[in-house]
C-alpha cells in the first residue's frame, strides 16, 4: 500500500489555503491589504 500523504497525518493538512479561506470570508489575504483597509476605516 502506498502512503498518500508522505508520512504526514492527514488531519494536520489544511483543507483550504490561506488565500481560499480569506476569499471565502471576504477578508484581504495579505498584510498589505489588512493595513490598507485599516487606514480606510480608521479615517
C-alpha atoms as an extended CHARMM CRD file, in Angstrom:
* protein
*
        43  EXT
         1         1  UNK       CA              0.0000000000        0.0000000000        0.0000000000  PROA      1               0.0000000000
         2         2  UNK       CA              1.2910000000        3.4710000000       -0.9020000000  PROA      2               0.0000000000
         3         3  UNK       CA              1.3620000000        6.2690000000        1.6960000000  PROA      3               0.0000000000
         4         4  UNK       CA             -0.7260000000        9.0030000000        0.0490000000  PROA      4               0.0000000000
         5         5  UNK       CA              0.3280000000       11.7460000000        2.4730000000  PROA      5               0.0000000000
         6         6  UNK       CA              4.0660000000       11.1320000000        2.6340000000  PROA      6               0.0000000000
         7         7  UNK       CA              4.0460000000       10.1650000000        6.3000000000  PROA      7               0.0000000000
         8         8  UNK       CA              2.0570000000       13.2550000000        7.3630000000  PROA      8               0.0000000000
         9         9  UNK       CA             -1.1060000000       12.7540000000        9.3880000000  PROA      9               0.0000000000
        10        10  UNK       CA             -3.9250000000       13.8620000000        7.0270000000  PROA      10              0.0000000000
        11        11  UNK       CA             -5.7260000000       15.5190000000        9.9490000000  PROA      11              0.0000000000
        12        12  UNK       CA             -2.8470000000       18.0330000000       10.1130000000  PROA      12              0.0000000000
        13        13  UNK       CA             -3.1390000000       19.0820000000        6.4670000000  PROA      13              0.0000000000
        14        14  UNK       CA             -5.3040000000       22.1860000000        5.9230000000  PROA      14              0.0000000000
        15        15  UNK       CA             -8.3820000000       21.7360000000        3.7670000000  PROA      15              0.0000000000
        16        16  UNK       CA             -8.0830000000       25.2130000000        2.2610000000  PROA      16              0.0000000000
        17        17  UNK       CA             -5.1860000000       27.5340000000        1.5020000000  PROA      17              0.0000000000
        18        18  UNK       CA             -4.9450000000       30.8700000000        3.3190000000  PROA      18              0.0000000000
        19        19  UNK       CA             -5.9370000000       32.6610000000        0.1110000000  PROA      19              0.0000000000
        20        20  UNK       CA             -9.0140000000       30.4770000000       -0.3870000000  PROA      20              0.0000000000
        21        21  UNK       CA            -10.1180000000       30.9380000000        3.2250000000  PROA      21              0.0000000000
        22        22  UNK       CA             -9.6050000000       34.7140000000        3.0290000000  PROA      22              0.0000000000
        23        23  UNK       CA            -11.5910000000       34.9000000000       -0.2100000000  PROA      23              0.0000000000
        24        24  UNK       CA            -14.4290000000       32.8550000000        1.3120000000  PROA      24              0.0000000000
        25        25  UNK       CA            -14.5100000000       35.0740000000        4.4180000000  PROA      25              0.0000000000
        26        26  UNK       CA            -14.1440000000       38.2070000000        2.2450000000  PROA      26              0.0000000000
        27        27  UNK       CA            -11.0660000000       39.4660000000        4.0650000000  PROA      27              0.0000000000
        28        28  UNK       CA             -7.7670000000       40.5430000000        2.4970000000  PROA      28              0.0000000000
        29        29  UNK       CA             -5.2750000000       37.6930000000        2.3180000000  PROA      29              0.0000000000
        30        30  UNK       CA             -2.1720000000       39.8610000000        2.6990000000  PROA      30              0.0000000000
        31        31  UNK       CA             -0.8770000000       42.0970000000        5.4440000000  PROA      31              0.0000000000
        32        32  UNK       CA             -0.7380000000       44.9260000000        2.9230000000  PROA      32              0.0000000000
        33        33  UNK       CA             -4.4600000000       44.5370000000        2.2840000000  PROA      33              0.0000000000
        34        34  UNK       CA             -5.2350000000       44.4680000000        6.0030000000  PROA      34              0.0000000000
        35        35  UNK       CA             -3.2500000000       47.6540000000        6.6080000000  PROA      35              0.0000000000
        36        36  UNK       CA             -4.9170000000       49.3810000000        3.6490000000  PROA      36              0.0000000000
        37        37  UNK       CA             -8.3770000000       48.5550000000        4.9660000000  PROA      37              0.0000000000
        38        38  UNK       CA             -7.4160000000       49.6250000000        8.4970000000  PROA      38              0.0000000000
        39        39  UNK       CA             -6.3610000000       53.0160000000        7.1660000000  PROA      39              0.0000000000
        40        40  UNK       CA             -9.6650000000       53.4260000000        5.3020000000  PROA      40              0.0000000000
        41        41  UNK       CA            -11.8190000000       52.5650000000        8.3190000000  PROA      41              0.0000000000
        42        42  UNK       CA             -9.7780000000       54.4780000000       10.9050000000  PROA      42              0.0000000000
        43        43  UNK       CA            -10.0420000000       57.7440000000        8.9860000000  PROA      43              0.0000000000
